[in-house]
């Protein structure tokens, strides 16, 4: 067939695809045709070297493994995922700066690199970098396109088109993409591949909620190393010999670093570069200077520099709250305390706290208190002192101390409504004390906030707020008695006595209750000395109330010492004064005391009479704590008189009341008494059960002498019945 004249000598060749491999389209060919195929696509291997000293993290590694396949499927192949709506497997490792996110990502990526034969892409997005600005998403996309072999001259002009080309190139490939140190989800989004065969691993100090919500990412939270992991990391860096030579220094170093990987790495690096430097010197510097001891001219190995990048990313309001949390007393701060600390509304405070959590500067514990790692806490306190006017942070401290004091005062009143309380001035403006409805709520709050309350008392002492120191000791007294916190009671009353040098009217009460704390710890000479000094001051001032309460505690102190006659003498004197003062509940307390010491001295008739009178008064005034103590006394009188069944009945009723009101200290005593009565009735199993429970409580409260006594009774019972009754050692 003859061609049309206008096309006879023309050949039309056209290629319109982006990449079609080797193409030849010809008209008439004379001679040879040479086809030059395009080179094979590049296979990127961009992962940095695997971390040499990586330690632990087994749980997180396993969690990342599971993300590659359906749970329980046993498949590690992202292509094997079934039924999922996500286009790609994405895991986001979150945690504070220096916590080890990059190391975890690289460890996992190298371990599973063979599952991604089409390559591994890596970029440090520098979202929180101490040495440079964040990488723009466009620059990161272009870097990936270069790694995938795209001719720079053929790059589309805008970011969306470049991202689309990137997704096209990896759509059907098995590529691992590691996006390290992301600033936010917007920086990450253009770098996410399409298809179902790739996997993406992101690290960021932020909790990338947008990535989780929009792309079904799995969040992997990274916390500090365990003590065993931290010790292993130190030994991998230093070898085993040097830490073994200074075990005390190593133990303190681990405690001060509390598993923070960067801190451990910095200290280990300094020790390696200076083999003659004692580890104890590193510990001393860390103890004295806190996080500033971990500073360095190289910002990549300076914990303050790393934390500063997170701080700079905060809003102005977040920076203020972060600093105030750094100076707040205690290991954590609840929302109610944060409201008084910051002066913000509850809703606003909660929003700011949430923002600090999202950048991994704050964590929330099981009791809904917001806490920081000790080293972050040290950095936060530094920002408060550097960037906030003294008047601002001092006012905030006053507010939060008043919050703790007035809330604890309300809790104390619920525990001991008949206990006389010193006058406390109104809270500072902006303070919103927590409303506690009942005794269980009061005990629960005091249990959770105990460490913060002790820290608040210490902060008041450091600031010279002397009245606050004494008030904190007072409002904690009933709680310390119920929970058996004897050493804490001693510490706060020692501080209160020191503060009383500036508050003369508080001296007698401080001596009195410091003496009581000493007596409960077996410091008998010191106890009697303080109590006699309190009595002298009360007599000098003509304070009959204070005389009565001091005589009551003097009786208890002599009883603790084993001198029942002197104890009875002081109890009778206190009883007379309480009658004069017309304080029936305290009169009942001394009726019970007279009954107890009379029973100890063999006068069972007097004992029974006084205890029954006390019980009637307590019931009339609806005071279950006093009723519980008197039932214990009546049980003791019945037991000594040989009426063991009656004793068991009294003890069981006493136990029920003590447990209902959270008095674990006296519960242990009554359990021991119950065991004695059960043993007298030859109820070996029941006796052993009561003694075992008492033993556990005594041990938990550090009452070693009491624990040893009960342990001896269990051993004797075990021998008497031929073994089998004591299931706990």
Buried (B, 14 or more C-beta within 10 A) or exposed (E): EEEEEEEEEEEEEEEEEEEEEEEEEEEEEEEEEEEEEEEEBEBBEBBBEBBEBBBBBEEBBEBBEBBBBEEEEEEBBBBBBEEEEEBBBBBBBBBBBBBBBBBBBBBBBBEBBEEBEBBBBBBBBBBBBBEEEBBEBBEBBBBBBBBBBBEEEEBEEEBEEBBBBBBBBBBEBBBBBBBBBBBBBEBBBBBBBBBBBBBBBBBBBBBBBBBBEEBBBBBBBBBBBBEEBBBBBBBBBBEEEBBEEBEEBBBBBBBBBBBBBBBBBBBBBBBEEEEEEBBBEBBBBBEEEBBBBBBBEEBEBBBBBBBBBBBEBBEEBBBBBBBBBBBBBBBBBBBBBBBBBBBBEEEBBBEBBEBBBBBBBBBBEEEEBBBBBBBBBBBBBBBBEEBBEEEBBEBBBBBBBBBBBBBBBBBBBBBBEBBEEBEBEEBBEBBBBBEBEEBEBBBBBBEBBBBBBBBBBBBBBEBEBBBBBBBBBBBBBBBBBBBBBBBBBBBBBBBBBBBBEEBEBBBBBBBBBBBBBBBBBBBBEBBBBBBBBBBEBBBEBEBBBBBBBBBBBBBBBBBBBEBBEBBBBBBBBBBEBBBEBEBBBBBBBBBBBBBBBBBBBEBBEBBBBBBBBBBBBBBEBEBBBBBBBBBBBBBBBBBBBEBBEBBBBBBBBBBBBBEEBBBBBBBBBBBBBBBBBBBBEEBBEBBBBBBBBBBBBBBEBEBEEBBEBBBEBBEEBBEEBEEEBBEEE
